[in-house]
């Protein structure tokens, strides 16, 4: 949610209050969703870029 009345500092503090485990779970869910939603060509590009790291 975006709160227009909150300052940048307040917003950062709110996000910092979220546990690292919860953040990693969200990232994992987003990653899984992107892989499921992408077509074969995009998945191939993703895996090639990932292997290059």
Secondary structure, DSSP 4 states (H G I P E B T S, - for coil): ---TTS-HHHHHHHHHTS-HHHHHHHHHHHHHHHHHHS-HHHHHHHHHHHHT-
